[in-house]
Amino acid sequence: MCRSGTGTLRYANGDVFEGQWANDMKNGPGVYYYADGAVYEGVWQEDIAKCGCYRQATESEEQQPGALPALQLENAQLVLADAADSLPPVVYY
C-alpha cells in the first residue's frame, strides 16, 4: 500500500509527521513533531524538507525559533547536475 493524500506517521522513537503524502513520500505541506518537543513546519518534496520553520521546545513549553539540526546532502553531484540543467543557456555576444 502506498501513502497518498493527507495522513499521520508515528515513528517508533516518538517523532510524528502530519501532512501531505505522494507515492509513499512526504510531499507538500506538513508538520514534523520531534519527540523532544521541537517542531518543524514546512514543505517537503519527495521526502526531503525544502523550506520551513524549525522551533525548539523550551521549559515553559513555548516554542522558540532555533537552528535546524545538521543536514547532510546525500548526492551533491545529482543536485548540482539538476541545478545546471535548470539554468537557461548562456548566450555570448
N, C-alpha and C positions, 0 to 999 in steps of 0.2 A: 504494500500500500504506500502511495506517495502523498506526502502532505502538500496541500494546496489550499489557498484561502487564508482565513484568519484562524489562529489557534494558539495554544499554550503548550510549551515543552518544559517539563520539570526535570532537571538533571539530578543525578544521584548525590552530587556534592551540595545540593540545596539551592543552586542557581535556578532561575526561572526566566524563560523568554516568552513574551506575549507579543504577537504581531502577525505580520503577513508572511505567507509561505508560497513558494512556487517551485515545482519539481523537487520537493523534499529539501529545499534550502530556504534559509531566511532571505526574504526578498521584498523590499518595501519598508514602510514604517514599522517600528517596533520598539519595545522596551525590554532591556535585559537587566534583571534584578540579581545582583550578586548575593551570595549567602551572608556576606559580612555587612550587608545593608547598603552598599554602594549601588548606584543605578546608572545605566547608560541608556539614553533615549535618542534614537536616531533612525537612520535609513540604512538598510542592508541591500547589497546586490550580490546574488549568487553566494550567500552565506558569509559575506565579508562586510563588516561595518564600514560605510563610506563617509558618513558625516553625522554629527550629533553632539550631545552634551553629556559628559560624564560627571556625576556628583558623588562625593564620598559622604557616607553617613557620619554624623557626629554624635557625641554622647547625649546631646539634647534631642536627638532624633531628627533634627533639621538637616537637610542635605545641602552641602556646600559644593560649589564648583571645585574641581580638582583636576590634576593631571591624569591623562589616560595611562593605563599600565603600558609597559614597554611592548611594542608590537614588532613582529619580525616579518619582513617581506619574504614570502616563500619562493617566488620565482621572479627575481628582478629583471632578468633578460626578457621574459614574456611581457612584463609591464612596460619596459622601455620599447619593445617592438610594437606593442599596441598603441603606445603614445605616438611613436614615429609614424605609424600608419594613419593616424587620425589627423595629422598636420597637413595643411594644404601644401601643394608643391611649391618649391621656391623657384621664382622666375627672375633671372638676371637680365638686365637691360644693358 
